[in-house]
């Protein structure tokens, strides 16, 4: 039996097997991802400061200090895998607990954001794969004009197409819902927000979600409106 400070592998497996453990893992990995999206949104807004500045940010993300880049990438990858895995397993458990669906489905106290977590999450995962294919991996079928190292040009070329603007704005809508409910849920799971009706704790998720998604949305909108070209 390991102590609280040095849990052994057995304790960690027992924790992971419990539903509370999976919720904590989902919450903590979610917080890591929130940290990244806040930084990435701020970095992306530099597109309004011109090509040189934006490409410098993209280079920082990509290759400037290669050890840091890979440490961040591995942390993000592990977080995404654990986040999706715990969400998937919790969903399986919830479905197994109620194999026959309710005959009448009428929301009582749940919010729209909480009800779209699963399918919204699946859409965000698809978005992430498309996004990395388009701007990082350079899949030509997503962006035929992709040039490695020319992030500014890649972004402008993508968002000159209304379809990509619509796709990104839709993704930001789901990200908004996911962040509102997700940050609220993690505050509850970790015991930071003890009172469900506490107005400040209720507002924090909305502020984070709105800042992140409005910030990101300004990029495709800036290109579509001709402010960035
Ligand atoms: C309008 C919204 C967004 C724009 C314009 C944008 C732009 C970019 C660009 C240009 C790159 C490539 C940088 C480079 O390789 O030189 C990139 C990489 C990346 N983006 Fe985004 N992004 C947006 C939203 C998001 C969101 C919402 C997420 C996460 C949910 C995300 C996650 C990532 C990740 C993980 C990378 C790879 C970082 C790496 O190479 O290690 N992005 N993004």
py3Dmol code that shows the C-alpha trace and the ligand (Angstrom):
import py3Dmol

protein = """\
ATOM      1  CA  UNK A   1       0.000   0.000   0.000  1.00  0.00           C
ATOM      2  CA  UNK A   2       1.700   3.259  -1.093  1.00  0.00           C
ATOM      3  CA  UNK A   3       1.413   6.462   0.885  1.00  0.00           C
ATOM      4  CA  UNK A   4      -0.504   9.491  -0.378  1.00  0.00           C
ATOM      5  CA  UNK A   5       2.757  11.055  -1.514  1.00  0.00           C
ATOM      6  CA  UNK A   6       4.263   7.990  -3.184  1.00  0.00           C
ATOM      7  CA  UNK A   7       1.401   5.935  -4.593  1.00  0.00           C
ATOM      8  CA  UNK A   8       2.482   2.600  -6.044  1.00  0.00           C
ATOM      9  CA  UNK A   9       1.369   1.190  -9.373  1.00  0.00           C
ATOM     10  CA  UNK A  10      -1.384  -0.853  -7.744  1.00  0.00           C
ATOM     11  CA  UNK A  11      -2.916   2.238  -6.087  1.00  0.00           C
ATOM     12  CA  UNK A  12      -2.723   4.126  -9.351  1.00  0.00           C
ATOM     13  CA  UNK A  13      -4.499   1.324 -11.227  1.00  0.00           C
ATOM     14  CA  UNK A  14      -7.190   1.139  -8.543  1.00  0.00           C
ATOM     15  CA  UNK A  15      -7.680   4.899  -8.831  1.00  0.00           C
ATOM     16  CA  UNK A  16      -7.864   4.736 -12.640  1.00  0.00           C
ATOM     17  CA  UNK A  17     -10.424   1.914 -12.411  1.00  0.00           C
ATOM     18  CA  UNK A  18     -12.785   3.939 -10.250  1.00  0.00           C
ATOM     19  CA  UNK A  19     -15.250   6.311 -11.905  1.00  0.00           C
ATOM     20  CA  UNK A  20     -14.107   9.173  -9.665  1.00  0.00           C
ATOM     21  CA  UNK A  21     -10.501   8.453 -10.738  1.00  0.00           C
ATOM     22  CA  UNK A  22     -11.476   8.678 -14.392  1.00  0.00           C
ATOM     23  CA  UNK A  23     -13.297  11.961 -13.737  1.00  0.00           C
ATOM     24  CA  UNK A  24     -10.206  13.391 -12.041  1.00  0.00           C
ATOM     25  CA  UNK A  25      -7.986  12.244 -14.933  1.00  0.00           C
ATOM     26  CA  UNK A  26     -10.466  13.729 -17.432  1.00  0.00           C
ATOM     27  CA  UNK A  27     -10.512  17.010 -15.480  1.00  0.00           C
ATOM     28  CA  UNK A  28      -6.767  17.367 -14.971  1.00  0.00           C
ATOM     29  CA  UNK A  29      -5.932  16.520 -18.602  1.00  0.00           C
ATOM     30  CA  UNK A  30      -8.713  18.921 -19.627  1.00  0.00           C
ATOM     31  CA  UNK A  31      -6.984  21.669 -17.628  1.00  0.00           C
ATOM     32  CA  UNK A  32      -3.684  20.970 -19.431  1.00  0.00           C
ATOM     33  CA  UNK A  33      -5.529  21.335 -22.763  1.00  0.00           C
ATOM     34  CA  UNK A  34      -7.262  24.539 -21.599  1.00  0.00           C
ATOM     35  CA  UNK A  35      -3.817  25.946 -20.740  1.00  0.00           C
ATOM     36  CA  UNK A  36      -2.614  25.162 -24.244  1.00  0.00           C
ATOM     37  CA  UNK A  37      -5.660  26.649 -26.011  1.00  0.00           C
ATOM     38  CA  UNK A  38      -5.369  29.903 -24.021  1.00  0.00           C
ATOM     39  CA  UNK A  39      -1.704  30.255 -25.085  1.00  0.00           C
ATOM     40  CA  UNK A  40      -2.423  29.151 -28.658  1.00  0.00           C
ATOM     41  CA  UNK A  41      -5.286  31.641 -28.980  1.00  0.00           C
ATOM     42  CA  UNK A  42      -3.070  34.483 -27.734  1.00  0.00           C
ATOM     43  CA  UNK A  43      -0.329  33.389 -30.145  1.00  0.00           C
ATOM     44  CA  UNK A  44      -2.786  33.263 -33.031  1.00  0.00           C
ATOM     45  CA  UNK A  45      -3.999  36.809 -32.420  1.00  0.00           C
ATOM     46  CA  UNK A  46      -0.522  37.948 -33.482  1.00  0.00           C
ATOM     47  CA  UNK A  47      -1.752  37.414 -37.027  1.00  0.00           C
ATOM     48  CA  UNK A  48      -3.123  40.974 -36.717  1.00  0.00           C
ATOM     49  CA  UNK A  49       0.472  42.184 -36.192  1.00  0.00           C
ATOM     50  CA  UNK A  50       1.599  40.952 -39.580  1.00  0.00           C
ATOM     51  CA  UNK A  51       3.303  38.103 -41.340  1.00  0.00           C
ATOM     52  CA  UNK A  52       6.754  38.341 -39.704  1.00  0.00           C
ATOM     53  CA  UNK A  53       5.374  38.318 -36.182  1.00  0.00           C
ATOM     54  CA  UNK A  54       2.906  35.466 -36.862  1.00  0.00           C
ATOM     55  CA  UNK A  55       5.458  33.261 -38.599  1.00  0.00           C
ATOM     56  CA  UNK A  56       7.825  33.826 -35.675  1.00  0.00           C
ATOM     57  CA  UNK A  57       5.088  32.572 -33.310  1.00  0.00           C
ATOM     58  CA  UNK A  58       4.430  29.526 -35.528  1.00  0.00           C
ATOM     59  CA  UNK A  59       8.168  28.798 -35.638  1.00  0.00           C
ATOM     60  CA  UNK A  60       8.306  28.989 -31.852  1.00  0.00           C
ATOM     61  CA  UNK A  61       5.483  26.440 -31.716  1.00  0.00           C
ATOM     62  CA  UNK A  62       7.155  24.245 -34.304  1.00  0.00           C
ATOM     63  CA  UNK A  63      10.908  24.207 -33.940  1.00  0.00           C
ATOM     64  CA  UNK A  64      12.675  27.050 -32.067  1.00  0.00           C
ATOM     65  CA  UNK A  65      13.581  25.047 -28.949  1.00  0.00           C
ATOM     66  CA  UNK A  66      13.041  21.566 -30.247  1.00  0.00           C
ATOM     67  CA  UNK A  67      13.254  19.827 -26.829  1.00  0.00           C
ATOM     68  CA  UNK A  68      10.506  22.114 -25.470  1.00  0.00           C
ATOM     69  CA  UNK A  69       8.406  21.610 -28.611  1.00  0.00           C
ATOM     70  CA  UNK A  70       8.541  17.832 -28.210  1.00  0.00           C
ATOM     71  CA  UNK A  71       7.953  17.971 -24.442  1.00  0.00           C
ATOM     72  CA  UNK A  72       4.833  20.077 -25.094  1.00  0.00           C
ATOM     73  CA  UNK A  73       3.706  17.817 -27.939  1.00  0.00           C
ATOM     74  CA  UNK A  74       4.092  14.668 -25.836  1.00  0.00           C
ATOM     75  CA  UNK A  75       2.268  16.282 -22.890  1.00  0.00           C
ATOM     76  CA  UNK A  76      -0.572  17.321 -25.238  1.00  0.00           C
ATOM     77  CA  UNK A  77      -0.760  13.921 -26.911  1.00  0.00           C
ATOM     78  CA  UNK A  78      -0.843  12.048 -23.590  1.00  0.00           C
ATOM     79  CA  UNK A  79      -3.479  14.512 -22.310  1.00  0.00           C
ATOM     80  CA  UNK A  80      -5.686  14.086 -25.392  1.00  0.00           C
ATOM     81  CA  UNK A  81      -5.407  10.264 -25.209  1.00  0.00           C
ATOM     82  CA  UNK A  82      -6.225  10.104 -21.474  1.00  0.00           C
ATOM     83  CA  UNK A  83      -8.996  12.701 -21.831  1.00  0.00           C
ATOM     84  CA  UNK A  84     -10.712  10.802 -24.657  1.00  0.00           C
ATOM     85  CA  UNK A  85     -10.121   7.392 -23.042  1.00  0.00           C
ATOM     86  CA  UNK A  86     -11.602   8.389 -19.683  1.00  0.00           C
ATOM     87  CA  UNK A  87     -14.568  10.097 -21.396  1.00  0.00           C
ATOM     88  CA  UNK A  88     -15.134   6.996 -23.544  1.00  0.00           C
ATOM     89  CA  UNK A  89     -14.952   4.592 -20.593  1.00  0.00           C
ATOM     90  CA  UNK A  90     -17.233   6.739 -18.425  1.00  0.00           C
ATOM     91  CA  UNK A  91     -19.736   6.832 -21.296  1.00  0.00           C
ATOM     92  CA  UNK A  92     -19.571   3.033 -21.608  1.00  0.00           C
ATOM     93  CA  UNK A  93     -20.231   2.708 -17.882  1.00  0.00           C
ATOM     94  CA  UNK A  94     -23.149   5.136 -18.032  1.00  0.00           C
ATOM     95  CA  UNK A  95     -24.690   3.240 -20.960  1.00  0.00           C
ATOM     96  CA  UNK A  96     -24.115  -0.134 -19.257  1.00  0.00           C
ATOM     97  CA  UNK A  97     -25.881   1.174 -16.149  1.00  0.00           C
ATOM     98  CA  UNK A  98     -28.949   2.014 -18.257  1.00  0.00           C
ATOM     99  CA  UNK A  99     -29.013  -0.443 -21.199  1.00  0.00           C
ATOM    100  CA  UNK A 100     -32.560   0.599 -22.148  1.00  0.00           C
ATOM    101  CA  UNK A 101     -32.872   4.310 -22.834  1.00  0.00           C
ATOM    102  CA  UNK A 102     -35.475   6.464 -21.071  1.00  0.00           C
ATOM    103  CA  UNK A 103     -38.793   6.255 -22.943  1.00  0.00           C
ATOM    104  CA  UNK A 104     -39.201  10.008 -22.576  1.00  0.00           C
ATOM    105  CA  UNK A 105     -36.123  12.190 -22.670  1.00  0.00           C
ATOM    106  CA  UNK A 106     -36.802  15.550 -21.175  1.00  0.00           C
ATOM    107  CA  UNK A 107     -33.987  17.600 -19.645  1.00  0.00           C
ATOM    108  CA  UNK A 108     -34.693  18.587 -16.060  1.00  0.00           C
ATOM    109  CA  UNK A 109     -31.705  20.487 -14.699  1.00  0.00           C
ATOM    110  CA  UNK A 110     -29.016  19.755 -17.307  1.00  0.00           C
ATOM    111  CA  UNK A 111     -27.788  22.541 -19.583  1.00  0.00           C
ATOM    112  CA  UNK A 112     -27.425  22.417 -23.376  1.00  0.00           C
ATOM    113  CA  UNK A 113     -23.630  22.539 -22.875  1.00  0.00           C
ATOM    114  CA  UNK A 114     -23.638  19.462 -20.622  1.00  0.00           C
ATOM    115  CA  UNK A 115     -25.827  17.511 -23.048  1.00  0.00           C
ATOM    116  CA  UNK A 116     -23.504  18.134 -25.989  1.00  0.00           C
ATOM    117  CA  UNK A 117     -20.286  17.034 -24.230  1.00  0.00           C
ATOM    118  CA  UNK A 118     -20.062  13.592 -25.864  1.00  0.00           C
ATOM    119  CA  UNK A 119     -20.934  14.346 -29.479  1.00  0.00           C
ATOM    120  CA  UNK A 120     -19.411  17.813 -29.272  1.00  0.00           C
ATOM    121  CA  UNK A 121     -16.244  16.143 -27.972  1.00  0.00           C
ATOM    122  CA  UNK A 122     -16.232  13.722 -30.920  1.00  0.00           C
ATOM    123  CA  UNK A 123     -16.607  16.670 -33.329  1.00  0.00           C
ATOM    124  CA  UNK A 124     -13.734  18.527 -31.608  1.00  0.00           C
ATOM    125  CA  UNK A 125     -11.527  15.460 -31.998  1.00  0.00           C
ATOM    126  CA  UNK A 126     -12.295  15.352 -35.738  1.00  0.00           C
ATOM    127  CA  UNK A 127     -11.593  19.097 -35.872  1.00  0.00           C
ATOM    128  CA  UNK A 128      -8.198  18.575 -34.206  1.00  0.00           C
ATOM    129  CA  UNK A 129      -7.148  15.897 -36.715  1.00  0.00           C
ATOM    130  CA  UNK A 130      -8.251  18.093 -39.657  1.00  0.00           C
ATOM    131  CA  UNK A 131      -6.546  21.132 -38.110  1.00  0.00           C
ATOM    132  CA  UNK A 132      -3.215  19.359 -37.618  1.00  0.00           C
ATOM    133  CA  UNK A 133      -3.456  17.846 -41.101  1.00  0.00           C
ATOM    134  CA  UNK A 134      -4.081  21.269 -42.583  1.00  0.00           C
ATOM    135  CA  UNK A 135      -1.585  23.525 -40.791  1.00  0.00           C
ATOM    136  CA  UNK A 136       1.056  21.270 -39.214  1.00  0.00           C
ATOM    137  CA  UNK A 137       1.313  18.086 -41.269  1.00  0.00           C
ATOM    138  CA  UNK A 138       0.542  19.795 -44.591  1.00  0.00           C
ATOM    139  CA  UNK A 139      -1.946  17.304 -46.045  1.00  0.00           C
ATOM    140  CA  UNK A 140      -2.391  18.610 -49.566  1.00  0.00           C
ATOM    141  CA  UNK A 141      -6.012  17.438 -49.926  1.00  0.00           C
ATOM    142  CA  UNK A 142      -6.910  19.800 -47.083  1.00  0.00           C
ATOM    143  CA  UNK A 143      -4.771  22.716 -48.230  1.00  0.00           C
ATOM    144  CA  UNK A 144      -3.198  22.188 -51.683  1.00  0.00           C
ATOM    145  CA  UNK A 145      -1.065  25.376 -51.420  1.00  0.00           C
ATOM    146  CA  UNK A 146       0.448  24.437 -48.018  1.00  0.00           C
ATOM    147  CA  UNK A 147       4.060  25.595 -47.625  1.00  0.00           C
ATOM    148  CA  UNK A 148       6.062  24.428 -44.585  1.00  0.00           C
ATOM    149  CA  UNK A 149       7.255  27.349 -42.452  1.00  0.00           C
ATOM    150  CA  UNK A 150       4.801  29.807 -44.044  1.00  0.00           C
ATOM    151  CA  UNK A 151       2.064  29.657 -41.389  1.00  0.00           C
ATOM    152  CA  UNK A 152       0.679  33.131 -42.176  1.00  0.00           C
ATOM    153  CA  UNK A 153       0.188  32.341 -45.861  1.00  0.00           C
ATOM    154  CA  UNK A 154      -1.288  28.920 -45.051  1.00  0.00           C
ATOM    155  CA  UNK A 155      -3.859  30.421 -42.673  1.00  0.00           C
ATOM    156  CA  UNK A 156      -4.835  33.205 -45.114  1.00  0.00           C
ATOM    157  CA  UNK A 157      -5.207  30.758 -48.017  1.00  0.00           C
ATOM    158  CA  UNK A 158      -7.375  28.437 -45.927  1.00  0.00           C
ATOM    159  CA  UNK A 159      -9.708  31.156 -44.666  1.00  0.00           C
ATOM    160  CA  UNK A 160     -10.156  32.739 -48.080  1.00  0.00           C
ATOM    161  CA  UNK A 161     -12.434  29.729 -48.578  1.00  0.00           C
ATOM    162  CA  UNK A 162     -15.857  30.230 -46.916  1.00  0.00           C
ATOM    163  CA  UNK A 163     -16.136  26.502 -46.242  1.00  0.00           C
ATOM    164  CA  UNK A 164     -13.119  26.565 -43.903  1.00  0.00           C
ATOM    165  CA  UNK A 165     -14.356  29.722 -42.192  1.00  0.00           C
ATOM    166  CA  UNK A 166     -17.688  27.983 -41.530  1.00  0.00           C
ATOM    167  CA  UNK A 167     -15.967  24.792 -40.340  1.00  0.00           C
ATOM    168  CA  UNK A 168     -13.727  26.687 -37.881  1.00  0.00           C
ATOM    169  CA  UNK A 169     -16.584  28.837 -36.568  1.00  0.00           C
ATOM    170  CA  UNK A 170     -18.690  25.717 -36.005  1.00  0.00           C
ATOM    171  CA  UNK A 171     -15.754  24.116 -34.182  1.00  0.00           C
ATOM    172  CA  UNK A 172     -15.415  27.233 -32.016  1.00  0.00           C
ATOM    173  CA  UNK A 173     -19.127  27.002 -31.146  1.00  0.00           C
ATOM    174  CA  UNK A 174     -18.632  23.423 -29.915  1.00  0.00           C
ATOM    175  CA  UNK A 175     -15.407  24.427 -28.174  1.00  0.00           C
ATOM    176  CA  UNK A 176     -17.363  27.161 -26.356  1.00  0.00           C
ATOM    177  CA  UNK A 177     -19.943  24.659 -25.080  1.00  0.00           C
ATOM    178  CA  UNK A 178     -17.263  22.105 -24.214  1.00  0.00           C
ATOM    179  CA  UNK A 179     -15.172  24.635 -22.274  1.00  0.00           C
ATOM    180  CA  UNK A 180     -18.166  26.078 -20.412  1.00  0.00           C
ATOM    181  CA  UNK A 181     -19.310  22.712 -19.148  1.00  0.00           C
ATOM    182  CA  UNK A 182     -15.825  21.166 -18.889  1.00  0.00           C
ATOM    183  CA  UNK A 183     -14.245  23.911 -16.767  1.00  0.00           C
ATOM    184  CA  UNK A 184     -17.350  24.015 -14.568  1.00  0.00           C
ATOM    185  CA  UNK A 185     -17.264  20.219 -14.111  1.00  0.00           C
ATOM    186  CA  UNK A 186     -13.541  20.180 -13.241  1.00  0.00           C
ATOM    187  CA  UNK A 187     -14.029  22.947 -10.660  1.00  0.00           C
ATOM    188  CA  UNK A 188     -16.701  20.724  -9.108  1.00  0.00           C
ATOM    189  CA  UNK A 189     -14.702  17.452  -9.378  1.00  0.00           C
ATOM    190  CA  UNK A 190     -11.622  18.998  -7.780  1.00  0.00           C
ATOM    191  CA  UNK A 191     -13.750  20.642  -5.112  1.00  0.00           C
ATOM    192  CA  UNK A 192     -12.820  24.230  -6.038  1.00  0.00           C
ATOM    193  CA  UNK A 193     -16.464  25.169  -6.598  1.00  0.00           C
ATOM    194  CA  UNK A 194     -18.215  23.691  -3.574  1.00  0.00           C
ATOM    195  CA  UNK A 195     -21.519  25.421  -4.029  1.00  0.00           C
ATOM    196  CA  UNK A 196     -23.287  24.771  -7.340  1.00  0.00           C
ATOM    197  CA  UNK A 197     -25.166  28.051  -7.123  1.00  0.00           C
ATOM    198  CA  UNK A 198     -22.113  30.218  -6.393  1.00  0.00           C
ATOM    199  CA  UNK A 199     -22.275  33.053  -8.978  1.00  0.00           C
ATOM    200  CA  UNK A 200     -18.507  33.673  -9.333  1.00  0.00           C
ATOM    201  CA  UNK A 201     -17.681  29.965  -9.824  1.00  0.00           C
ATOM    202  CA  UNK A 202     -20.469  29.855 -12.417  1.00  0.00           C
ATOM    203  CA  UNK A 203     -19.042  32.857 -14.262  1.00  0.00           C
ATOM    204  CA  UNK A 204     -15.398  31.705 -14.493  1.00  0.00           C
ATOM    205  CA  UNK A 205     -16.095  28.940 -17.064  1.00  0.00           C
ATOM    206  CA  UNK A 206     -18.067  31.372 -19.234  1.00  0.00           C
ATOM    207  CA  UNK A 207     -15.305  33.991 -19.130  1.00  0.00           C
ATOM    208  CA  UNK A 208     -12.575  31.461 -20.055  1.00  0.00           C
ATOM    209  CA  UNK A 209     -14.708  29.892 -22.803  1.00  0.00           C
ATOM    210  CA  UNK A 210     -15.742  33.212 -24.346  1.00  0.00           C
ATOM    211  CA  UNK A 211     -12.231  34.712 -24.302  1.00  0.00           C
ATOM    212  CA  UNK A 212     -10.757  31.592 -25.948  1.00  0.00           C
ATOM    213  CA  UNK A 213     -13.402  31.045 -28.624  1.00  0.00           C
ATOM    214  CA  UNK A 214     -13.983  34.694 -29.537  1.00  0.00           C
ATOM    215  CA  UNK A 215     -10.183  35.160 -29.715  1.00  0.00           C
ATOM    216  CA  UNK A 216      -9.776  32.167 -32.051  1.00  0.00           C
ATOM    217  CA  UNK A 217     -12.798  33.173 -34.180  1.00  0.00           C
ATOM    218  CA  UNK A 218     -11.259  36.576 -34.903  1.00  0.00           C
ATOM    219  CA  UNK A 219      -8.621  34.837 -37.076  1.00  0.00           C
ATOM    220  CA  UNK A 220     -10.914  33.269 -39.730  1.00  0.00           C
ATOM    221  CA  UNK A 221     -13.218  36.310 -39.495  1.00  0.00           C
ATOM    222  CA  UNK A 222     -10.248  38.685 -39.939  1.00  0.00           C
ATOM    223  CA  UNK A 223      -9.259  36.914 -43.158  1.00  0.00           C
ATOM    224  CA  UNK A 224     -12.852  36.590 -44.422  1.00  0.00           C
ATOM    225  CA  UNK A 225     -13.444  40.325 -43.868  1.00  0.00           C
ATOM    226  CA  UNK A 226     -10.172  41.247 -45.591  1.00  0.00           C
ATOM    227  CA  UNK A 227      -8.533  42.716 -42.461  1.00  0.00           C
ATOM    228  CA  UNK A 228      -5.825  40.050 -42.728  1.00  0.00           C
ATOM    229  CA  UNK A 229      -4.573  39.253 -46.212  1.00  0.00           C
TER     230      UNK A 229
END
"""
ligand_1 = """\
43
LIG
C -8.893 29.885 -35.567
C -8.352 28.962 -34.848
C -6.954 28.422 -35.023
C -5.936 28.808 -35.884
C -5.939 29.923 -36.906
C -4.809 27.935 -35.625
C -3.600 27.983 -36.290
C -2.577 27.068 -36.182
C -1.386 27.007 -36.988
C -1.066 27.969 -38.127
C -0.650 25.953 -36.567
C 0.684 25.469 -37.159
C 1.871 26.173 -36.621
C 3.087 25.630 -37.326
O 3.179 24.410 -37.440
O 3.921 26.399 -37.792
C -1.352 25.329 -35.476
C -0.904 24.230 -34.773
C -1.612 23.600 -33.776
N -2.889 23.918 -33.325
Fe -4.002 25.473 -33.960
N -5.154 27.053 -34.611
C -6.466 27.311 -34.234
C -7.206 26.631 -33.280
C -6.768 25.527 -32.560
C -7.525 24.837 -31.551
C -8.941 25.209 -31.124
C -6.736 23.825 -31.088
C -7.027 22.782 -30.048
C -8.237 22.345 -29.752
C -5.480 23.873 -31.799
C -4.431 23.009 -31.618
C -3.238 23.043 -32.321
C -2.142 22.108 -32.098
C -2.121 20.962 -31.086
C -1.121 22.467 -32.996
C 0.236 21.752 -33.197
C 1.317 22.388 -32.372
C 2.648 21.712 -32.700
O 3.065 21.709 -33.848
O 3.228 21.170 -31.781
N -5.527 24.921 -32.686
N -2.528 26.010 -35.254
"""
view = py3Dmol.view(width=600, height=400)
view.addModel(protein, "pdb")
view.setStyle({"model": 0}, {"cartoon": {"style": "trace"}})
view.addModel(ligand_1, "xyz")
view.setStyle({"model": 1}, {"stick": {}})
view.zoomTo()
view.show()
